Amino acid sequence: MSKQITVLPLLLLLGLSLPLVSHAQEGGGSLPELLGDEGIEVVVGPSTKELDPVAVPAAACVGAGELCTSAISILRNDLTLSGFFHIVNPDTYLVDPKAEDINTPDYSAWFDVGAKYLVRAHMESTDKGTNIEFRLYNVVNKEKVVTGSDSWKNVPRGQVRAKVHAFANAVIEALTGMPGIFGTQ
C-alpha cells in the first residue's frame, strides 16, 4: 500500500506535465498562458513518513530556573522543525520529571504515553557557569542512544542556546544518520 501512495504523486505530476510538454513542443503559448489564472501550487513540507514521537519533559534543574525552561523549549522547537519528530504532549506524561533520575527512565511509563524516544535533561547553575547533561533513550528498545554531544561543564549563560542546538543536531544525526542544521549560519 505504501508503494502505491508513494508512486501516486509521481504519476499525477507526470500526468500533469505531459500535456504542457507536448503543447510546448508544438510551439503553443507560454507557461503562464497555458496555466491561466489558476497557476500551479507546490506544497513543500516533510515527507509522507510518519513522524517519530519524542517525549521531552522539563529538565531537572538546580538553580537554573528560566534557563532550564528556555533550553527545553528550544530543544522541542528544534526537534519539531527538523521534520523528523513530533513532541508527545507534556500534559500526557505519567512520570514526574523532577522525581525521575535522568539516568534511569521508567520505560513503560514513557511507552504508555506513545513515546518512541525520550530526551532527559539536567541543568545546574554554578559560580563558573551552567552544567548541562542530556540523555537520549530509545523507549521501545529500552536503551540509551549514544549521541556525540550530550554533556558540558561551566557553560556561560550566553552559550547555553548553542549547546542545546548542538544536542538537537546530535539527536537528529543519531536517529536519522543525517546531520542537523540548528545553530549553523
C-alpha positions in Angstrom: 0.0 0.0 0.0 2.8 2.5 0.8 4.3 1.9 -2.6 1.0 2.9 -4.2 0.9 6.1 -2.1 4.5 7.0 -3.0 4.0 6.3 -6.7 0.6 8.1 -7.0 2.0 11.6 -6.6 4.7 10.9 -9.2 2.2 9.6 -11.6 0.0 12.6 -11.0 2.9 15.0 -11.5 3.9 13.2 -14.7 0.4 13.2 -16.0 0.0 17.0 -15.4 3.3 17.8 -17.0 2.9 15.7 -20.2 0.3 18.0 -21.8 2.4 21.0 -21.0 5.5 19.4 -22.6 3.7 18.2 -25.7 1.9 21.6 -26.1 5.2 23.4 -25.7 6.8 21.3 -28.4 4.1 22.4 -30.8 5.1 26.0 -30.3 1.9 26.9 -28.4 1.7 29.6 -25.7 4.0 30.3 -22.8 3.6 28.5 -19.4 1.6 31.4 -17.8 -0.8 31.4 -20.8 -1.3 27.7 -20.5 -2.0 27.8 -16.8 -4.4 30.7 -16.9 -5.4 32.3 -13.6 -5.1 29.1 -11.6 -1.3 28.6 -11.7 0.4 25.7 -10.0 0.5 25.2 -6.3 3.6 23.4 -5.0 3.4 22.2 -1.4 6.8 21.9 0.4 6.9 20.0 3.7 8.0 16.9 5.4 7.8 13.5 3.6 4.9 11.2 4.0 6.9 9.2 6.5 5.2 9.2 9.9 7.0 11.4 12.4 8.7 9.7 15.4 7.1 10.6 18.7 9.6 12.0 21.2 8.9 12.9 24.9 10.9 15.9 26.1 9.9 16.6 29.7 11.0 19.5 31.8 14.7 19.5 32.8 15.8 18.6 36.3 17.1 22.0 37.4 19.3 23.1 40.2 19.4 26.9 40.4 19.0 27.3 36.6 15.2 28.3 36.7 14.2 30.0 33.5 17.3 28.9 31.7 16.0 25.3 32.0 12.6 26.2 30.7 14.2 28.1 27.8 16.5 25.2 26.9 13.7 22.7 26.8 11.6 25.0 24.7 14.5 25.4 22.2 15.1 21.7 22.1 11.4 20.9 21.5 11.3 23.5 18.8 14.4 22.2 17.0 13.2 18.6 17.0 9.8 19.7 15.7 11.3 21.9 13.0 13.6 19.1 11.9 10.6 17.4 10.2 11.5 14.0 11.7 9.8 14.2 15.1 6.7 15.3 16.9 6.8 16.1 20.6 4.5 14.0 22.7 2.1 16.3 24.6 3.6 17.0 28.0 0.2 17.0 29.6 0.0 13.3 28.9 3.2 12.4 30.8 2.8 9.8 33.5 6.1 10.5 35.1 7.0 13.5 37.3 10.2 14.6 35.5 11.5 16.2 38.7 11.2 12.8 40.6 12.7 10.6 37.9 16.5 10.3 37.6 17.7 11.2 34.1 19.8 8.1 34.0 17.1 5.6 34.9 13.9 6.3 33.0 10.6 4.4 33.6 10.5 3.0 30.0 7.0 1.5 30.4 5.5 4.9 31.6 7.1 6.6 28.6 6.0 3.9 26.2 2.4 4.2 27.6 2.2 7.8 26.5 3.2 6.9 23.0 6.9 7.9 23.1 9.3 6.1 20.8 12.2 8.2 22.1 12.8 10.1 25.3 15.1 13.1 26.0 16.0 13.9 29.6 18.0 16.9 30.8 19.7 18.1 33.9 21.0 21.6 34.3 22.8 23.1 37.3 24.0 26.6 37.8 27.4 27.1 39.4 29.5 30.1 40.1 31.5 29.2 36.9 28.5 28.7 34.6 25.9 26.1 33.8 26.5 22.3 33.8 24.3 20.7 31.2 23.6 17.0 30.7 21.2 15.5 28.2 20.2 11.8 27.7 18.5 10.3 24.7 16.7 7.0 25.1 15.0 4.5 22.8 11.9 3.8 24.8 10.9 0.8 22.6 14.2 -1.0 22.9 14.7 0.2 26.5 18.2 1.5 25.9 20.3 4.7 25.9 21.2 6.1 22.5 24.7 7.4 22.2 25.0 10.9 20.8 28.1 12.8 20.0 27.2 15.8 22.2 25.3 15.5 25.5 27.3 16.9 28.4 29.0 20.2 29.1 30.6 21.8 32.2 30.7 25.5 33.1 28.8 26.8 30.0 28.5 30.6 30.1 24.8 31.7 30.1 25.1 33.2 26.6 26.3 29.8 25.2 23.5 27.6 26.6 21.4 28.0 23.4 24.3 26.9 21.2 24.7 23.7 23.4 21.0 22.9 23.1 21.2 23.3 19.3 24.3 21.0 19.3 22.4 18.4 21.2 19.4 18.6 18.9 21.8 18.1 16.0 23.3 15.1 17.7 19.8 13.6 18.2 18.9 14.1 14.6 22.2 12.5 13.4 21.9 9.6 15.9 18.4 8.7 14.8 18.4 9.6 11.1 22.0 9.4 10.0 21.7 13.0 8.7 23.4 16.0 10.4 21.2 18.6 12.0 21.2 22.2 10.9 20.5 24.1 14.1 22.9 26.8 15.2 24.5 27.0 11.7 24.9 30.1 9.7 
